[in-house]
Amino acid sequence: MRLSICILVLLVGPGQSGLVWAAVTQQVKARSEYTLDEESFHKEQHAEAVEHATLFQVAPEKGYYETVLLLSTLEQKAEEAKEREATPAVERQKYLAEILDNMVQVHGGCFQMGDIFGNGDEGERPVHEVCVDSFAIAKTEVTQGQYQAVMGSNPSYFAKGDSYPVEQVSWDDAQEFIEKLNALTGRTFRLPTEAEWEYAARSGGRNEKFAGSDEVDSVAWYGRNSGESTHPVAGKQPNALGLYDMSGNVWEWCADWYDVDYYRSSPGRNPAGPSSGEHRVLRGGSWSSYPSCARTAFRLRFSAGYRYYSLGFRLVLQAGATGR
């Protein structure tokens, strides 16, 4: 950054009193005891460059005083303002690029959705065939860095770093994030449907109990191995599609309303859930879950405004958009 600063030094001999005059910007931290009237300083013909003026003594132990005049020009002020604005803008662009780069293309297909292992809950039955079109889904949950870049805040309880998943976000919060993200990128992001989520978690519809494995410890941070905390995303083994943490770490909101009996009447192609309801669906389990809750078929529900320190989300890029 180019600076335009003038420094005027006046030496006054020993035994003589002297004062240091300094016009300083807000960024300069001075030992200030007196404030120079700005109108008086105008008479020194430096008014166009002055933001603040302070009056203080320097080095009296040396037997003389220095008079130092620091003029911060309007140009400097403007440059500093641009720099303050540019820093978050650069960070935002970095995370927007990261979000786009992390999208993984999932080729559509058909699979048996629900409790294929026979040890699930009522809401996971009956097992039924579902076909989904191709879509792109994020390889990780939305991180705290990504959320901060878009929203300007980080609501997470475990605010340990940018690579940790964001949590304490409601379904409504996720929708607000997506609305702002779409405005910033010109793309159409959204939450996955339940069917898309399960199809992706099971590596494209494979018979997998957990996301990428039948052994929970290899793919998930959950109640028995998490140390009672979230962990940086992508710290466990991914599934065959290259997707991380679809079992464990944080619960992930889906787009659908919840209905315990929905599988009994679900359409066979691209089901999007009931048309209304009282709760929204979450999938995948979290750092505090039992292994059974991290199964790919397990369904949880909460109201759309509910926040908790184990609730996060993952993005889907609308069909027809570019993914990796």
Number of C-alpha atoms within 10 A of each C-alpha: 6 8 12 13 14 11 10 13 13 14 11 15 13 13 10 9 12 19 17 16 21 23 23 21 19 12 7 9 8 13 11 12 10 10 13 15 11 15 9 10 15 13 9 8 10 13 16 11 21 20 16 17 21 19 18 16 16 15 9 14 8 9 12 18 23 19 20 19 19 20 24 22 21 14 13 18 17 11 15 16 11 11 13 11 11 12 10 14 12 12 16 21 16 14 18 19 13 12 18 18 14 18 22 22 21 21 12 17 14 16 20 16 24 25 21 17 11 10 9 17 14 13 19 22 19 17 17 18 15 21 20 20 13 15 22 25 28 24 26 24 28 22 25 23 21 28 25 19 21 21 15 11 11 21 15 21 14 18 15 14 13 16 18 22 31 30 29 18 25 21 26 15 18 22 17 14 19 22 15 14 22 15 10 13 13 9 15 16 23 21 23 26 21 25 23 28 25 25 26 30 31 27 20 22 20 16 18 20 22 29 35 29 20 13 13 19 18 15 25 33 31 26 19 13 12 18 12 13 19 25 22 18 21 21 14 18 17 23 23 16 17 16 24 25 33 34 34 34 36 36 30 31 30 27 20 23 23 25 17 14 14 17 21 13 12 16 15 13 14 17 19 17 23 14 8 11 12 11 18 23 23 26 29 29 31 29 25 23 22 14 20 17 22 31 27 27 30 21 22 18 18 18 16 19 12 15 18 14 20 25 25 28 26 23 24 23 23 18 15 10 13 15 19 13
